[in-house]
Amino acid sequence: MEDCISTSALLTTDGVPLKQSLKKAERKNKLRAFLLVFPLLLFIIVTFVMPIGDMLFRSVDDSQINGVFSNTFNEYKKWDKEKDVLPPDEVYKALFEELAYGEKIQIGRALTRMNYSKSGWKSLIKTTSREIKKAVKKDELPKNYKEFLISANDKWADPTFWYAMGQMVNNTTPIYYWNALDRTYDQDQNVVMQDEKRRIYIKTWIKTLKISVYVTIFCLILGFPVAHLLANLPLRYSNLLMIFVLLPFWTSLLVRTTAWIVMLQQNGVINGILVWLGILSDDGRLQLVYNETGTLIAMTQILLPFMILPLYSVMRVIPKSHMRAAQNLGAKPATAFWRVYLPQTIPGMSAGGLLVFVLAIGYFITPELVGGKDGKLIGHWIAYHLKTTLNWGLCAALGAILLGVMLIFYWLYNKIVGIDNIKLG
Amino acid sequence: MNVTSQSFVKFEKIDKSYDGEVLVVKNLNLDIAKGEFVTMLGPSGSGKTTTLMMLAGFETPTNGEIFLDTKPISKIPPYEREIGMVFQNYALFPHMTVEENLSFPLEVRKISKPETKEKVQKALDMVELGNFGTRFPAQLSGGQQQRVALARALVFEPRLVLMDEPLGALDKNLREQMQYEIKHIHDRIGITVVYVTHDQSEALTMSNRIAVFNDGVVQQLSTPDILYEKPENSFVAKFIGENNTLNGMVTDINGETCTVELDNGFGKVKALKINVNEKGDKTQLSIRPERVTIDSTNPEANNFEGKILELIYLGDHIRARLNVCGNDEFIVKVPNEGSFNHKEGDLLNLSWNPNDVRALDI
């Protein structure tokens, strides 16, 4: 029998090789299956794979400036920094030509990029360009390009500018990632921390992680009893409770967030009640909104259903007899809960926890509205650079780091709990 | 012998209601002796599981008291009752291995590790699952899970073991095999068992005594043979085993026996007077199918004719459905001795001994 399988190919009754026949028979099914999933595949590629790929590409892309100053950068690479203080004449010549004959819009864009590496580039190039244009107009090409440029602006004799150019001569650059982590290059092109007052991202990253962890923990603490009630109350009560849990889903996020502002502001409902009850004095009203506290409260409430629902779906299928059995075997209710019930809810806790954490870490609208000055998360800076400074490279780098952080947490989660343990319903 | 001093578990005037309107258990009085295997048998909704849950401590009696070893236990929480229980769906903890499931009751009792290990192994050996300790419940078959549940209920040496339809989820063969196994374990370790089931053959196989429940009331509490042969009311007669019924009215009472005039003028039957009081009472007569003889006459009384409606060949016997005195569902079991050669539509002469007919309530 084994011989038959291993040595000679099996034949069908009609004498066709079995494999070939099977392939033919299955071909239509395979094709149909593929056609059925094809739209979804296309959808995922267009809406998920491509944008993320584009983002990752943009976060390191430096090709625009390399297109504008290709000759300059080529000559620049030949400069031996040990031997000469300033780059050779050819670099100055190439720069002159590329500024003189280059496309204005492209040069403008490149200038923005140059300023990310070192401030001062923009004005330097602009003043130089003016001189170059004049000279070209008069048809007086300089004999010595180096001298011409230095006379146009003496910063061309400053090696720090030339050193800074070294950051741009490759098609890819890590500068956006360094910037996203509050780092920059010093004169000798070493990566160093930004000035004290310009460090904003690391602080924000830590705050984002901290608030996400807190929100996850608070959601777990608040959601666990609710999910337990949902799973164990008689149907008519649990249905009502379920509506209360789902109601926020049917209300606009913006409405809920503004409602929190109404509730939490200094003349708002909560402060009002506390003052009325005499717990707070009128001038001792709590600052509950436009700070981290506000972000924490509002985000916890808004993300709570994402914790409750997975927990509920897991708790619903834990037989009630388990708690009874544990008590029957001699465990006090607390022990029974801790040793028998709680371990069985881990899949729900981890699914809810991961869901809430991942949503919280990239949350934007709520912290933006209730966060005030110090309750803003990393999403704020991504939006800021996307819309205001148009520094898309930095945007992409921030986004890529966010993606990376999530993947790290996912990996950790898989190591500790195991991804097979996740259960959404 | 004095029953009260003997009784290990005693239900005294137990009433139970969930909603204050309907009594699920009505005035239950039940004594169970030490080492006894008592089964509560009844259709679903008859109050048997509620009774068991009250004994385990998961439900509180609305009235009355339950005594265990002469001490009232209504105020003792379930985790201090020292009563083992096998649940309907086993209630094995899915996140623990078989060993961990078994050592759980020992751990919460703070029993030392080596002793725990020894007891767990002993319990596993008892149910012949010695090598399955490291598996998880989901990796076991239904029958194996059932044994683990049994071992877990016994491992901490409880005073009493309760079983709530423990074999309900098993297929027929396995169920029968487990019935014998549980019975043998009971015989071996001599523990008191209170067993709940709706399967009468299960109850008959395993129990010392059976309490037949219906409508929250114990209809009869007896040994299996008495329940089958001497049912005290028509519910028990119908619920235990197969049963032919004929309705009529008592016309004469003579000591232990009585004469019953069948409805619609089908004749008179002599029967044992069980659950009738006086002349004129309506009664239902109960006759077991195997106590009806064919092709012979009884010199005293009770000779009737029946028309064969259906014959079913069952190997060791032939099951005949007849029309007797207007009852189309009259069953007779004819032993397969090779001499039965009637066909459907034939008339049969039937007779039965007055001692095999019981005049019960209607």
Interface residues (C-beta under 8 A of the other chain):
Chain A: P319 S321 H322 R324 A325 A326 Q327 N328 L329 G330 A331 K332 P333 T335 A336 R339 V340 P343 Q344
Chain B: A56 G57 F58 P77 P78 Y79 E80 R81 E82 I83 G84 M85 F87 Q88 N89 A91 F93 P94 H95 F104 P105 V108 R109 R152 F156
